[in-house]
Amino acid sequence: MELNITEAAVQRLNELNKDEMNYLLLWYDRDDCGCGVNGVPTIRFVNETNDHYKEVQNDLFPTLISKQQSVFFNIEMKLDYFNGCFKLSSPEQMLNPFIPENSVCSIETG
């Protein structure tokens, strides 16, 4: 699995990472979405890894994903930043066009 992060997204991630978190987590947010397969692909900062996470190839920001949730993401993805929001996409589809800045800093991953 690979995540390409644009220059604009890296710059904004670095600005937002005031708590100097160690990782960016690709996360499938299921809160208030109904059953377990309904959710929204998003990103969060986290400080620690565990056995449930695997690394996502990325040269710019250490990135993790839950092994269990990886089925909700694509093999190749791109994270961009435009007009105050992050955008997560792949060659196949738009995964999430509106990831607000304040949700990236929320480290609760339920």
N, C-alpha and C positions, 0 to 999 in steps of 0.2 A: 504494500500500500504506500502511496506517495502523495504528499501535499506540496504543491507549488505555492509559495506565498509571494505576492507581489511586493514591490518596494514600498508602495503606499501602505499596505497592510502591515508589513514589518515595522515601519516607522511608527505607526499608530499603536501597535501592540507594545513596542518598547516604551512609548509615552504612557500607556495605561498601566503598565506593570510596575506600579509604584511600590508594591509589597515584595518585589523581586522574586516572584514565583518562578519555580524551576522549569515548569512544563506548560505546554498548551495541550489541552485535552479535547479531542473530537468526541462529542457527547450527544447521544440521542435523548433529547428531553421529552419524557412521556408525561410529565406533570399536567394534570387537567386535560388530557387528550383522550380519555376513554380507556380502551383496552391496551395491553402491552405492546401491540404492534403499531399503534397510532402514536406518532410523535413528530418531532422536528429536529433535524440535524443542526447542531450548533457547536460553539466552542466555549471553553472556560479555561481559566488559569488554575493550575493545581501545583502544590508544592512537593508532593510525594508520589511515587509509583508503587505498585504492588503486583502480585502475581496475576491479577485479573486484567492487567494492561499489557499491550504490546506496543512496540515503537512503530512510528510512522516515518518513513523516509522523508527527510527534510534537512537541508543544509543550513537554514537560517534561524530556526527556533525549535528546540527539542519538543517533539510532539508525540503524544500517546493516544491510544484508543482502547476502549474496553474490548476484549476479545469477543465477548458475547454480543456487543452492539455493533461490531464491525460489519455485520450483514446489511445494516441500514445505510452504509456509505459505499462509495465507488473505489475502484483500484487506483485511479488517478483523479486527484481533486485540485482545485485552485481556490485559494483564499485571497480575496481582493478587498479593498476599502474604498468607498466612494460616498460622498454626501453624508457623512456621519454614521454610516453603517458598514459592517462587514458583509461580504457576500461569499457564500460557499457554493461552488459549482463543480461540474465534471464535464468531460466531453459529451457525455450522454444526457445530462440533465442539470437543471438548477436545483440544488439541494436546499438552500435557504438564501433568499435574496435580501433578507433584512435581519441581520444579527446586530442588535443594539449594543453600543459600547458598554453600557452599565451591566449587561448580562455577562459579558466576558470576565468581568472582575468578580462576579458572584461565584464563590468556590463551592457552594452547595450542589452536589451532584446526586442527591437522593438515592 
